[in-house]
Amino acid sequence: MSFFEEWVELDLNPVLTFSSNSKILYSNSEAQFLLNRIKPKELFDLAVTYAPKTFGALTSYIDLTIKNYTFYAITVMYKDDEEIHMKLYKSAMVKKEQQLNIKNINTTNIFTLVDLSISTIKIKNDINFIKNYDPSIPEFKLDASSFIKTLNQIFETFKDRKNLNCSILLKIGEYIRIEGKKYSLITVEIFSNEDGNIIDSNIKDSGSYIVTLEKNRVTIDLPLIL
């Protein structure tokens, strides 16, 4: 890796390169976090929207919020019809994504942890849980104590809902890079079809997994570390 390649890789702003048919050809480490929250096609469409009318580069100042990111500018560059490059500039007001910490974690059964948290919330609340678990997911390493605390906070936020969906699935084709190594992602998705808004909930972040809040949905993405 050259100096400039390493410099881009360490950039705190997402940098991506797409092919003409929207396939990702390159994404730096910061872009990997963003890709865990939004589909690649949406980012490609964003690049096309802000692309210059002729070959070259164009920087536009915007006010764009994607999940828990806020961007104030976007630069799009292309010199032919084969590739298009994009850089998004994060607002200084946004909390910096911390690199995931994979130290002091132990092998755990994630289904047992989620079911334990569900049992705890059902003691005080009459909630019907609809589960969708992928049984092929093996035991893997995670911070069980922190994970349980986050789950309890999430379920407490949804305590007034009658029905709650809980899925534990492997994200196909998605991964996260930690200390230069790629890991597949396990996603725990908790959502309700009932009216409500949990975006302002005080759900604590963690240094060992990614929490994303939407109106009626919370997603926890965990690296599959065996």
N, C-alpha and C positions, 0 to 999 in steps of 0.2 A: 504494500500500500504506500503510495507516494505521500509527500507532505500535505499536498492540497486535498487528496482523498481523505486522509486522516483528519484534516482540519474540518472538512464538511461533515464527516462522521461524528465529530464531537460538538457540532453546532447545536445550540439549545433550541433552535427553530427547525421545524420540519422541512426537509428538502426531499423532493421526489422527482423521478423521471418516468414518463409514460411513453409507451409506443403509440402509434397512430390509432390502434384499436383498443386503447385504454388499459393495456397490460402494464403492470408496474415493472420497470426495468431496474430501478434503484430506489431505495428509501433509506435515509440515515436512521440512527438509533432513535432520535426524537420522533421521527415520522412513524416508527413502529408503534409507539404509544397511541398516536392518533389513529392509526389503522385498526387498533383494537376497539375503536369507538364508532368509526364511520366506514361505510363501504368504499372500496377503491374507486368505483365508478362515479360516486358523488364528488370525490376529489378531482378526478379527471374532468368532469363537467365544469367544476369550478375553475380549473386551469384554462379550459377552452373559453369560458365566459370572459376571463380577464386577459386573454392572450392579445398581443399587439396585432394590428390588422395586416402588418407585413413582417417579414423576417426580422428578428432582433429581440430586444427585451423591453418590457414595460412594467413599471412599478405603480400600483394603484393603492391609494389609502382607503381603507374600508373599516367598517365596524361589524365584524363577523363573529358570531358565537357558535361553536360546534361542541356539543356536550359541555364539559367543564373547561374548555379552552375558549379564550377570546383573542382574536387577531386584529391588529390595526393596519396591516398592509400585506400585500401579496406581490411577488415578482414572478412573471412568467416569461420564458425565453424559448425560442425555437429558431433554428437556422435551416431546417429542411422540413419535409412533410412526414418524416419517419419518427421523430422524437420531440417531446415537449417537456420542458423543465419548469418546476414550480418551487418557490420558497415562500412559506408563510411566516409572518413575524408576530410572535406572541406579545400580548400586552403585558407591560411590567406589573400590572395589578393582579395577574393570574399567578397562583401559587405554582412554583417550579416543581415539575415532576421529579421526584426523587428516584434514583436508581433502585430497583428492587433489591432487597437484602435477602440473600439465600443462606445466611449463616444462622446457626442455632435453630434449625428446623428439624423436625423428626418425621419419620414415616407414619402416616395416619390414614385411616379409612374415612374419606370425605362424606360418604353416605351416613355413617354413624354419627358424625358431628352435626350434620344438617338435621337428621332425625331427632337428635338430642335437643337441639334448639327448638324444633317444632313442638316436641313434647312439653318443653318448658312454657312456651307461649300459650299452649292449649289448656294449661291448668287454669288460667285466669280468663281466657277468651274463647268464645265459641266460633272458631274459624274452621271452614272446610278447606283442607289442603288438597290440591290436585298435583300429584307428583309425576315428574317425567325424568327418570334417571337412566343414564346409559350404563348398563351393568358391566360393560367391557372395560370401564375405567379402573385401572389398578390402584392399589394403595400408593400414595406418593408423599413426598416431603412438603410440609407446610407448617406455619406457626399456628398450631391448633388453638392456643389460648386466645390469641388476637382474633383469629377467624371466628371463634364462638362469640366473642364480645361483639364483633361487627354484625353477625347474624342476629343476635338478640336485639341489637339496636334497630335493625331493619324490620324484624317482625313486630317490634313494639310500635314502629311507625305505621304499620299496616293493621294494627290491632282492631280497628273499627270496621274492617272489611268482612264481609260474610264468606267470600271465596278468595283463595289465594293460590296462584300457580307457582310451583317451584320446580325448576329444571336444573339438572346437572349434566352437562354435555361436553364433549370434546369439540373444540372449534376446528373444523376441517380447513386445512390450508392456511391457518394463521399461526404465528409464532411470535415469540419475543426474544430479543437478544440480551443476555446478561453476561457481563464479563467476557464478551466475544463468542459466547456459545448460544446456539439457538435452542429454544424450548417450545414445545407445543403448549397450547393453552387449554385449560379447563375453565369453563364458564358456569357460574351459578347465577341463574336468572330468577328473580322473584318479582312477580307482577300481578296486578289486579285489573279487571275490566270495569270495575266500579269507579265512579267519579271520585276525584281527589287529586291532590298535588303534594308530592313529597320532596320536591326539588330543594326546598329550604330546610329540610330535616337536618338535624345535627348528627349526622352519621360520620364517625371518625375514619380518617384515612389510615392506611397501613403502609409500612415500608416493604411488605412482602407480597402484596397483591394490589390490583387496581380496582377501585370502586367507582362506578359511574351511575349518577342519578338522573332519571328522567321523570316525567310527570307521574306516571303510575308504575314505574319500573326501576328496579335496582339490579345492576349487574356487577358481579365480582369475577374478575379474570385472574386466574392463578397459573403460574408456570408449572408444567408437568415435570417435576424433578423426581426421578426414580432413584 
